[in-house]
Amino acid sequence: MSFFTRIGVWPWIQNRIVDPVMQVIRRGAEPKQLAFSAALGVTLGIFPICGTTVILCGVAIAMLGSRCNAVTVMVLNFAVTPVELSLIVPFLRFGEVITGSGHFPLTADAFKKVITGQASKDVMLSIVHAMLGWLISAPIVLAALYMVFIPFFKFLVDKFGGVPSSPRTPIKLV
């Protein structure tokens, strides 16, 4: 038995990520829609301001409607939370490079000011730099992930997918 199985990581991943996506696939979702939804969930999920990704995904789902799969967007958004946390500093540095400003010192004091709500102008500017870094990267990330996810979801839909219900074919209730 592996370490991750003993502490319950694999069952948790199975229940919270794999099973919901497989249910969507079994219900007959389209591979391109799933690929777009997964890419959108990851792209919005790595937005560098913690706690706002659920709102961003909700707005995107509301705006896109049936062009994306809400379950896939939200599950992937949830799954990439550790990646989001690890990309905050790279987005900050990328935004600083784009604007040509100096590096913001990442110190415990600056972090404490952000947490306590006493953020200075420099801290607020660093948040804007991180958002700018994400904004420039997001279209590239979305397009790259979409291209990577298309064959992945085609394989999964071919292997595990059900027959999609057609609006022209009535569903027979027994």
VOBA-1610 file (N, C-alpha, C; in pm, whole numbers, padded with zeros to 5 digits, always signed):
BEGIN
Met+00085-00117+00000Met+00000+00000+00000Met+00090+00124+00000Ser+00063+00216-00092Ser+00147+00335-00103Ser+00113+00435+00007Phe+00204+00529+00025Phe+00187+00634+00125Phe+00061+00715+00096Phe+00039+00751-00031Phe-00076+00833-00067Phe-00208+00760-00046Thr-00209+00628-00063Thr-00330+00551-00039Thr-00358+00544+00111Arg-00252+00526+00191Arg-00271+00517+00336Arg-00326+00646+00396Ile-00281+00760+00347Ile-00331+00885+00405Ile-00457+00934+00335Gly-00503+00863+00235Gly-00631+00893+00173Gly-00628+00992+00058Val-00511+01016-00002Val-00504+01112-00113Val-00567+01055-00239Trp-00532+00932-00275Trp-00586+00875-00399Trp-00737+00859-00394Pro-00793+00806-00284Pro-00940+00799-00280Pro-01006+00937-00287Trp-00945+01035-00227Trp-00998+01171-00231Trp-00996+01225-00374Ile-00884+01206-00446Ile-00874+01249-00586Ile-00977+01175-00671Gln-00992+01045-00645Gln-01090+00966-00720Gln-01231+01020-00700Asn-01268+01047-00574Asn-01404+01092-00544Asn-01432+01235-00587Arg-01334+01324-00576Arg-01357+01466-00598Arg-01325+01513-00740Ile-01238+01441-00811Ile-01196+01487-00943Ile-01230+01386-01052Val-01182+01264-01038Val-01198+01165-01145Val-01345+01126-01164Asp-01414+01091-01056Asp-01554+01046-01069Asp-01646+01151-01131Pro-01642+01279-01088Pro-01729+01377-01154Pro-01702+01394-01304Val-01574+01394-01342Val-01541+01409-01484Val-01586+01285-01561Met-01570+01168-01503Met-01614+01045-01571Met-01766+01042-01586Gln-01839+01094-01489Gln-01985+01101-01502Gln-02025+01189-01619Val-01955+01300-01636Val-01982+01389-01749Val-01953+01317-01880Ile-01843+01245-01886Ile-01805+01172-02007Ile-01908+01063-02038Arg-01953+00991-01937Arg-02050+00883-01958Arg-02186+00935-02004Arg-02216+01059-01974Arg-02344+01117-02015Arg-02343+01163-02160Gly-02230+01149-02228Gly-02226+01178-02371Gly-02179+01317-02407Ala-02090+01374-02332Ala-02038+01507-02364Ala-01945+01501-02485Glu-01935+01613-02553Glu-01848+01624-02670Glu-01703+01647-02628Pro-01607+01581-02694Pro-01466+01598-02657Pro-01416+01742-02667Lys-01457+01815-02770Lys-01409+01953-02784Lys-01466+02043-02676Gln-01591+02019-02639Gln-01651+02097-02531Gln-01582+02066-02399Leu-01552+01939-02376Leu-01481+01901-02253Leu-01341+01959-02251Ala-01272+01956-02365Ala-01137+02011-02373Ala-01138+02161-02346Phe-01233+02232-02405Phe-01244+02376-02381Phe-01278+02404-02235Ser-01371+02327-02180Ser-01412+02348-02041Ser-01297+02320-01944Ala-01222+02214-01970Ala-01108+02182-01884Ala-01000+02289-01895Ala-00971+02332-02017Ala-00871+02437-02036Ala-00915+02567-01970Leu-01043+02599-01980Leu-01096+02719-01916Leu-01088+02708-01764Gly-01122+02592-01710Gly-01115+02572-01565Gly-00974+02587-01512Val-00877+02532-01584Val-00737+02544-01541Val-00690+02689-01554Thr-00721+02751-01667Thr-00675+02889-01691Thr-00733+02985-01588Leu-00861+02975-01562Leu-00921+03062-01461Leu-00879+03020-01320Gly-00851+02892-01303Gly-00810+02842-01172Gly-00673+02887-01128Ile-00589+02933-01220Ile-00456+02980-01182Ile-00450+03132-01171Phe-00566+03198-01168Phe-00569+03343-01146Phe-00500+03373-01014Pro-00410+03472-01012Pro-00321+03489-00896Pro-00382+03551-00770Ile-00511+03573-00766Ile-00572+03624-00643Ile-00656+03512-00583Cys-00610+03459-00471Cys-00675+03345-00408Cys-00818+03380-00366Gly-00907+03285-00387Gly-01046+03302-00347Gly-01136+03361-00453Thr-01079+03407-00561Thr-01162+03469-00665Thr-01188+03377-00784Thr-01121+03263-00787Thr-01132+03177-00905Thr-01271+03117-00920Val-01338+03087-00810Val-01473+03032-00818Val-01568+03134-00880Ile-01552+03260-00841Ile-01636+03366-00898Ile-01607+03382-01047Leu-01478+03382-01084Leu-01442+03393-01225Leu-01503+03278-01307Cys-01492+03157-01254Cys-01548+03042-01325Cys-01700+03051-01335Gly-01764+03094-01228Gly-01910+03111-01231Gly-01954+03212-01335Val-01884+03323-01343Val-01916+03425-01444Val-01893+03369-01584Ala-01782+03298-01604Ala-01754+03240-01736Ala-01860+03138-01775Ile-01902+03055-01681Ile-02006+02956-01709Ile-02137+03025-01745Ala-02171+03129-01671Ala-02295+03203-01699Ala-02290+03270-01837Met-02174+03323-01873Met-02162+03391-02002Met-02159+03294-02119Leu-02093+03180-02101Leu-02077+03085-02211Leu-02196+02989-02224Gly-02269+02969-02118Gly-02388+02884-02122Gly-02356+02742-02164Ser-02422+02695-02269Ser-02407+02556-02312Ser-02279+02531-02391Arg-02200+02633-02416Arg-02075+02613-02489Arg-01966+02554-02401Cys-01988+02551-02269Cys-01891+02487-02181Cys-01966+02398-02083Asn-01893+02306-02024Asn-01951+02214-01928Asn-01916+02264-01788Ala-02016+02303-01712Ala-01995+02366-01582Ala-01922+02274-01484Val-01956+02147-01483Val-01892+02053-01390Val-01743+02044-01419Thr-01707+02032-01545Thr-01567+02020-01582Thr-01490+02147-01548Val-01548+02263-01574Val-01482+02389-01541Val-01454+02396-01392Met-01555+02368-01310Met-01540+02382-01165Met-01447+02276-01105Val-01455+02154-01155Val-01368+02048-01102Val-01221+02079-01133Leu-01193+02122-01255Leu-01054+02155-01290Leu-01008+02281-01217Asn-01096+02377-01198Asn-01062+02495-01119Asn-01020+02452-00978Phe-01097+02363-00919Phe-01068+02313-00786Phe-00937+02233-00783Ala-00915+02153-00886Ala-00798+02066-00890Ala-00666+02142-00902Val-00668+02260-00963Val-00543+02333-00985Val-00511+02434-00875Thr-00582+02429-00764Thr-00554+02523-00656Thr-00408+02520-00611Pro-00344+02404-00593Pro-00202+02406-00556Pro-00114+02471-00663Val-00151+02452-00789Val-00076+02515-00898Val-00095+02666-00893Glu-00217+02710-00863Glu-00244+02853-00851Glu-00151+02916-00748Leu-00139+02853-00634Leu-00054+02908-00528Leu+00092+02913-00570Ser+00135+02814-00646Ser+00276+02811-00688Ser+00306+02908-00801Leu+00203+02957-00871Leu+00226+03048-00984Leu+00208+03196-00949Ile+00174+03228-00827Ile+00154+03369-00790Ile+00282+03449-00810Val+00394+03398-00761Val+00521+03471-00773Val+00566+03481-00919Pro+00560+03373-00999Pro+00597+03390-01140Pro+00509+03491-01214Phe+00379+03493-01187Phe+00294+03594-01249Phe+00333+03734-01203Leu+00365+03749-01075Leu+00409+03878-01022Leu+00535+03924-01094Arg+00633+03837-01105Arg+00759+03874-01170Arg+00738+03902-01319Phe+00653+03826-01385Phe+00624+03849-01526Phe+00558+03986-01545Gly+00463+04019-01459Gly+00399+04150-01466Gly+00497+04263-01441Glu+00592+04241-01352Glu+00695+04343-01326Glu+00784+04362-01448Val+00818+04253-01515Val+00901+04262-01636Val+00825+04337-01745Ile+00697+04307-01761Ile+00617+04373-01865Ile+00609+04523-01842Thr+00589+04563-01717Thr+00576+04707-01687Thr+00710+04775-01668Gly+00817+04698-01656Gly+00949+04756-01637Gly+00973+04812-01498Ser+00893+04769-01402Ser+00911+04818-01266Ser+01007+04726-01189Gly+01054+04775-01076Gly+01146+04697-00993Gly+01077+04582-00924His+01157+04489-00875His+01102+04373-00804His+01047+04414-00669Phe+00928+04363-00641Phe+00867+04382-00510Phe+00930+04282-00414Pro+00982+04327-00299Pro+01043+04232-00205Pro+00936+04147-00138Leu+00952+04018-00148Leu+00856+03926-00087Leu+00905+03892+00054Thr+00856+03966+00150Thr+00899+03949+00289Thr+00779+03911+00375Ala+00809+03863+00495Ala+00703+03828+00589Ala+00624+03952+00630Asp+00691+04066+00638Asp+00624+04190+00675Asp+00520+04230+00570Ala+00556+04218+00443Ala+00461+04251+00336Ala+00342+04156+00338Phe+00369+04028+00363Phe+00262+03929+00371Phe+00168+03961+00487Lys+00225+03997+00600Lys+00145+04031+00718Lys+00056+04152+00690Lys+00108+04250+00618Lys+00029+04368+00585Lys-00088+04332+00493Val-00066+04242+00400Val-00173+04199+00311Val-00282+04127+00390Ile-00241+04036+00478Ile-00336+03958+00557Ile-00417+04046+00651Thr-00353+04143+00714Thr-00422+04229+00812Thr-00497+04345+00748Gly-00487+04360+00617Gly-00559+04466+00549Gly-00488+04600+00552Gln-00362+04602+00588Gln-00285+04726+00593Gln-00190+04736+00474Ala-00236+04689+00361Ala-00150+04683+00244Ala-00115+04824+00195Ser+00010+04841+00165Ser+00056+04970+00115Ser+00034+04977-00036Lys+00065+05092-00092Lys+00052+05112-00236Lys+00140+05012-00312Asp+00259+04983-00260Asp+00349+04888-00326Asp+00290+04748-00331Val+00225+04707-00222Val+00163+04575-00219Val+00048+04569-00320Met-00032+04673-00323Met-00143+04676-00418Met-00091+04676-00563Leu+00017+04747-00587Leu+00077+04749-00720Leu+00131+04611-00758Ser+00185+04539-00660Ser+00235+04404-00690Ser+00120+04310-00726Ile+00005+04330-00663Ile-00112+04248-00699Ile-00155+04279-00842Val-00151+04405-00879Val-00184+04444-01017Val-00083+04383-01114His+00045+04380-01077His+00146+04318-01163His+00118+04169-01181Ala+00081+04100-01073Ala+00051+03957-01084Ala-00070+03935-01175Met-00171+04020-01161Met-00289+04008-01248Met-00253+04035-01394Leu-00167+04131-01418Leu-00122+04161-01554Leu-00044+04043-01612Gly+00043+03984-01532Gly+00117+03866-01577Gly+00024+03753-01616Trp-00080+03731-01536Trp-00178+03627-01568Trp-00255+03664-01693Leu-00297+03790-01704Leu-00378+03835-01818Leu-00305+03817-01951Ile-00175+03842-01951Ile-00095+03823-02073Ile-00078+03673-02102Ser-00061+03592-01998Ser-00037+03449-02016Ser-00164+03369-02045Ala-00278+03415-01995Ala-00401+03336-01999Ala-00441+03290-02140Pro-00441+03375-02243Pro-00481+03324-02375Pro-00388+03215-02428Ile-00260+03228-02399Ile-00163+03128-02444Ile-00185+02997-02370Val-00205+03006-02238Val-00231+02887-02157Val-00360+02819-02202Leu-00465+02898-02223Leu-00594+02843-02266Leu-00580+02770-02399Ala-00516+02831-02496Ala-00500+02769-02628Ala-00414+02643-02621Ala-00304+02649-02547Ala-00216+02532-02537Ala-00286+02416-02467Leu-00355+02445-02358Leu-00425+02338-02287Leu-00538+02280-02371Tyr-00608+02363-02445Tyr-00715+02315-02532Tyr-00659+02215-02633Met-00547+02250-02694Met-00486+02161-02793Met-00438+02030-02729Val-00389+02037-02607Val-00344+01917-02537Val-00463+01831-02494Phe-00570+01895-02448Phe-00684+01822-02395Phe-00772+01758-02502Ile-00772+01808-02625Ile-00860+01751-02729Ile-00833+01602-02750Pro-00710+01558-02778Pro-00691+01414-02796Pro-00716+01334-02669Phe-00686+01394-02555Phe-00709+01328-02426Phe-00858+01299-02407Phe-00942+01398-02429Phe-01086+01378-02410Phe-01147+01296-02523Lys-01092+01302-02645Lys-01141+01214-02752Lys-01119+01069-02713Phe-01002+01040-02658Phe-00973+00904-02613Phe-01070+00862-02503Leu-01090+00948-02403Leu-01178+00914-02291Leu-01323+00897-02336Val-01369+00984-02424Val-01507+00973-02472Val-01524+00846-02556Asp-01426+00814-02641Asp-01433+00692-02721Asp-01433+00568-02632Lys-01354+00570-02527Lys-01340+00453-02441Lys-01454+00440-02340Phe-01496+00551-02279Phe-01592+00544-02169Phe-01725+00613-02195Gly-01735+00686-02305Gly-01853+00769-02328Gly-01976+00691-02364Gly-02090+00749-02329Gly-02218+00693-02366Gly-02263+00755-02496Val-02379+00715-02541Val-02436+00771-02663Val-02500+00905-02628Pro-02457+01013-02695Pro-02518+01142-02665Pro-02665+01145-02708Ser-02747+01204-02624Ser-02889+01213-02659Ser-02907+01322-02763Ser-02984+01292-02864Ser-03010+01387-02972Ser-03142+01457-02944Pro-03151+01587-02972Pro-03279+01654-02951Pro-03388+01604-03045Arg-03349+01540-03156Arg-03446+01489-03252Arg-03501+01352-03212Thr-03428+01281-03127Thr-03470+01149-03085Thr-03538+01160-02949Pro-03666+01126-02943Pro-03735+01136-02814Pro-03683+01031-02717Ile-03680+01067-02592Ile-03638+00974-02488Ile-03761+00894-02446Lys-03748+00762-02449Lys-03861+00676-02413Lys-03858+00651-02263Leu-03966+00685-02199Leu-03980+00659-02057Leu-04057+00530-02039Val-04003+00437-01965Val-04067+00307-01946Val-04142+00305-01816
//
